[in-house]
Each structure stands twice: as C-alpha cells, then as structure tokens.
Amino acid sequence: MSSVRETIVIDRNIAHVWAAVRAYEALHVKLAPGLVTNTELVPGSNPPVRRVTFADGLVLDEMIVTVDDSMKRLVWSIQSDTVRHHNGALELNTLTPNRTEVIWTADVLPDALAEPFASIMKQGLAVMRSTLESK
C-alpha cells in the first residue's frame, strides 16, 4: 500500500482553519472552491458520506470516519470501484498563534494511484491556503 503525505502552512489561526475543515459538507465553499464544484451529504448514510464533485467532472463518495475536535483531525475513506482502498486524513497543528500547519495523508491501493493522489493533494492544499488566507 502506498502512503502519500503533503504538508502546507496557512497564515491563519488553527480555529479558523479547523472551522473550515470541520464543515466537511461544504468542501466546495469553505476549502476548495473551483477545484471542487459541489459537495452534498448522501441522505440516510451513517456514518456520513459526502459526495464530492470535482471541476473535471469526477464524482467520489467519501465516508467520514472521524471528526476529532480535540486533535483537529478529519479522516475519510473513498468508496469507489477503481480505488481498492483509501484512507485520507487532514491534521492541523499550531505553529504560531496565526500560523497553522496542515498535514494531509492518504493511504491508497492500488499503488499506481499514489502519484495521481499526490498531485491532487498538492493542488488541493494550494487552493485551501489561498481560500483560507483570503477570508
């Protein structure tokens, strides 16, 4: 299994960043506008499943596994025929009162998906930083 890890620093306090990350049903508004065009919760799903539509038309269902307010950690798992296994996590750390480190990890199978995932993760983090620093 391949593991991908990307990190970025956002010039905002951790409470501001966590509020946006925690609003997992509003990914297309709060974190990744433009990269993600729509996010909706799948009715009746328990645990929650968000359906994410990307700008290129790709639609993925992501089961929300953990929302941990004390650790500032969100974990999800993609449910897809082409992704045999996926576990994604966003974790936040305070660097200074107004700087937050964002760590995004993904464990993925098949291994051939590691490089495409890394590319999307880098792009996603750049959009997150731009979005959160502008608000």
C-alpha positions in Angstrom: 0.0 0.0 0.0 1.3 3.5 -0.9 1.2 6.3 1.6 1.3 9.9 0.4 1.9 12.9 2.7 1.7 16.5 1.8 2.1 19.5 4.2 1.4 23.2 3.9 1.5 26.2 6.2 -1.5 28.5 6.3 -1.2 32.0 7.7 -4.4 31.8 9.8 -5.1 30.6 13.3 -6.0 27.0 13.9 -9.6 27.8 15.0 -10.2 29.5 11.6 -8.7 26.6 9.6 -10.4 23.9 11.7 -13.8 25.6 11.3 -13.4 25.3 7.5 -12.1 21.7 7.6 -14.7 20.6 10.0 -17.5 21.8 7.7 -16.9 18.7 5.6 -20.3 19.1 3.8 -19.2 22.5 2.4 -15.8 21.5 0.9 -16.7 23.3 -2.3 -17.3 26.6 -0.5 -15.0 26.7 2.6 -11.9 24.9 1.4 -11.6 24.1 -2.3 -13.8 26.4 -4.4 -13.0 25.9 -8.1 -11.2 22.6 -7.6 -14.4 21.1 -6.0 -17.7 22.3 -7.6 -20.2 20.6 -5.3 -20.4 18.7 -2.0 -23.5 17.0 -0.7 -24.3 14.6 2.0 -25.8 11.3 0.9 -29.2 11.1 2.5 -29.5 8.3 5.2 -25.8 7.5 5.3 -24.5 6.5 8.7 -21.6 7.2 9.1 -22.0 10.3 6.9 -21.0 10.1 3.3 -20.2 13.2 1.3 -20.5 13.1 -2.5 -17.7 15.3 -3.9 -17.8 16.7 -7.5 -14.5 17.9 -8.9 -14.1 20.6 -11.6 -13.0 17.9 -14.1 -16.4 16.1 -13.6 -15.1 13.3 -11.3 -17.5 12.4 -8.6 -16.4 10.5 -5.5 -18.2 9.3 -2.4 -16.2 9.8 0.8 -17.3 8.2 4.1 -16.5 10.4 7.0 -14.7 8.2 9.5 -13.5 10.7 12.2 -14.1 14.3 13.1 -11.9 14.9 16.2 -12.3 18.4 17.6 -9.6 18.0 20.3 -7.0 16.6 17.8 -8.1 18.9 14.9 -8.3 15.8 12.7 -10.7 14.8 9.9 -10.5 11.3 8.4 -12.4 9.9 5.4 -12.4 6.9 3.1 -13.2 6.9 -0.6 -15.8 4.4 -1.7 -15.1 3.6 -5.4 -14.8 0.7 -7.8 -11.5 2.0 -9.0 -10.0 2.7 -5.6 -9.5 -0.6 -3.8 -8.5 1.1 -0.5 -8.3 4.8 0.6 -7.8 6.4 4.0 -7.3 10.1 4.0 -6.7 12.4 6.9 -6.2 16.1 7.4 -4.5 17.1 10.7 -3.8 20.6 12.0 -1.0 21.8 14.2 -0.5 25.3 15.6 2.9 26.7 14.6 2.3 30.2 16.0 -0.9 31.9 17.1 -1.6 32.9 13.4 0.1 30.1 11.5 -1.3 26.6 11.1 0.4 23.5 9.7 -1.9 21.3 7.6 -0.8 17.7 7.1 -2.8 15.6 4.5 -2.0 11.9 4.3 -3.6 9.3 2.1 -3.0 5.5 2.2 -4.2 4.1 -1.2 -4.4 1.0 -3.2 -3.7 0.2 -6.0 -0.2 1.7 -5.7 -0.5 3.2 -9.2 -2.9 5.8 -7.7 -0.3 7.2 -5.4 1.2 9.7 -7.9 -2.2 11.0 -9.1 -3.4 11.4 -5.5 -0.2 13.3 -4.6 -0.8 15.7 -7.5 -4.4 16.3 -6.4 -3.4 16.7 -2.8 -0.8 19.3 -3.7 -3.3 21.2 -5.8 -6.0 20.9 -3.1 -3.6 22.3 -0.4 -2.7 25.3 -2.5 -6.4 26.1 -3.1 -7.0 25.7 0.7 -4.2 28.1 1.5 -5.4 30.7 -1.0 -9.1 30.3 0.1 -8.4 30.5 3.9 -5.8 33.3 3.7 -8.1 35.5 1.7 -11.1 35.2 4.1 
